[in-house]
Amino acid sequence: VSALLPLPVLLPMLGAALSIVGSRSAALQRVVGVTVLAAVAVLAGMLLVAADEHGPIVAELGGWPAPVGIALVADRLSALLLLVSTLVTLAVLVYAIDQRIADYGRATASTTFHPMYLMLCAGVSLAYLTGDLFTLFVAFELMLTASYVLITRRTGANRIRAGMTYVTVSLLSSLLFLTAVAMVYAATGTVNLADLAGRVGELPPGLQTVLAMMLLVVFGIKAAIVPLHFWLPDSYPNAPGPVAALFAGLLTKVSFYALLRTQTLVFPREGPWTLMLVLSVATMLVGVLGALAQNDLNRMLSFLLVSHIGFLLYGLAVFDAAGVSGAALYAAHHITVLATLFLVSGLITRRTGTVALDRMGGLLRDAPGLAILFAVPAMTLAGVPPTAGFVAKLALLQAGAGSGAAAQAVAGVVVVASLLTLYALVRVWVRVFWGEPQPPVPDTDPADEVLVGTARSSVPMYAATAGLVAVSLAIAAFAGPLAAMTERAGVDLLDREPYRVAVLGDGS
Amino acid sequence: VTTLNLVMAATVGVLYGTGFTLLLSRSLMRVLIGVVVLGHGTNLLLQLAGGPPGRAPILDVAPRETFTDPLPQALALTAIVITFALTTFLLALGYRSFVLVGHDEVQDDVEDRRIARQKAPSAPLEDDGEAEDDPLERAADEVEAEARGDAS
């Protein structure tokens, strides 16, 4: 099985190369994109089954053994997130393709969209699978560089500003990441995560804290942890619908995965992590209160995205097997539900021609299907039983209840933030779907990527969105086995030994 | 324990300071130069992470004890390539901004301006002297008009 491990990275890269070569044929690009991502999804499923049965799978690139060479590692956590992410990228790609077909007709090929999309997927796969801090940096660069192109391509003047903020902030965090890598190497002489797990423990406590905090800031910027979140609600809403869905679903969660992996593997601690509890409370509350103040549908969703990063942080802050397992389950749910909501928002905007909530209304009568597509992920995000969000939040709350007074107090904030999320989404429902129907607003910028203010949209766009809703429902339906597996993943993460033994061998 | 070369440490510090200061400016060209300078600082830091310099790490040419640590050099090489790619991308973005907006300054957020104006509706518009030519101003006006249209 370990021979399959590089494929989730290599296939999208080869696909991207093929799409550049064949950039004159739209049909070729579409077939390549969908085939590659479907293949990666199957591979991720196989890796997940194998990792769950036999423990972490390791592939050594170039045949160099682990501390010197680069190791790829798939354990339960990374394989699960890889599978969920790939399903999301596949659905978003189908949506994006059909939007292009509906908008431009069948003949138009794009030289940049498909290659960059596949490169982003390659970066995401590499970030999940790498067992090496520097390769993690390369994976982030791969992913972010592709995202820079996707967020700035074919934009009008009023969108390029948002792209600049995004690019500048991401560049800064990348350079800080590189600085952190240099410091980790200077202190320990290795960048292999499994090797670091042993060596960082021997450093003086002050130095350990410096390294842990540097990585926390780096991933904090990328994962939009309050107070480092300011760039996100500013840039995501300005991206075209499917691109915003892709970013919202994946980028912040990949960063959270990197945070979870480095903190649990390299910097273990006993008991709840107070700093992370504080950050989690701030992220949950600032995000959801920001969402309540918005009139722009996409900005509101971006703030909710920030808010729900706080739920993930809560799982990490509890820092026991139950908490980490809850965070893993929540991440899987969060990836699907946020991507779905942004896709639905794209469909709503397409019909109404605006993202301003106070200029929409009465869509329930015009588009009942859209109302269902919005209602299900909205309830999932708010955590209404019996959805996946409820299952994931329950796992987090159970973890928090079993661990100290501070964590229990924050569990109260989790509940409050969930209720406020529900309120924010009900507000959208009332504004958008109830009330008097309003005429669609004409497209203000016809030159850009997306056409809005039209009732014309293709069935596959709805099908792709519905597919993601189905994935989310599947998470709820198979909550039992899934929670049992993330439980095993959480135990492995905190135990650290299975990962180290798998990468370095028994003798270490 | 290896001691750090003070000159090199000071150089890294100056590069970081200059880079961060330039990153804080509004002009995208300065941001670009800031990224380049900061990238140089980081690459130098990566080099220093490998310890004191020594002979080229080629087997059978020099004894192993005198080798320079080759790994940070490999890492720095990768990082230089990445920084180079990002520099070209930023250049392209700055040029696009120049073509579309007429200058390469990073603008205020449209939504922020709307909120700022809602607080003080009578206050004069705080613009950069070219409100009529600026598509961003127009976009802000449209958003505001939307908000007003609903209130009435």
Interface residues (C-beta under 8 A of the other chain):
Chain A: F134 F137 V138 E141 T145 Y148 V149 T152 G156 A157 N158 I160 R161 A162 G163 M164 T165 V167 T168 L171 L172 S174 L175 L178 T179 V181 A182 M183 Y185 A186 G189 V191 D234 N295 D296 R299 T354 A356 D358 R359 T444
Chain B: G19 L23 L28 V31 V35 L38 G39 T42 N43 L45 L46 L48 A49 G50 D69 L71 P72 L75 T78 A79 I82 A85 L86 F89 L90 L93 R96 S97 L100 V101 V106 Q107 D109 V110 E111 P135 L136 A139 E142 V143 E146 A147 G149 D150
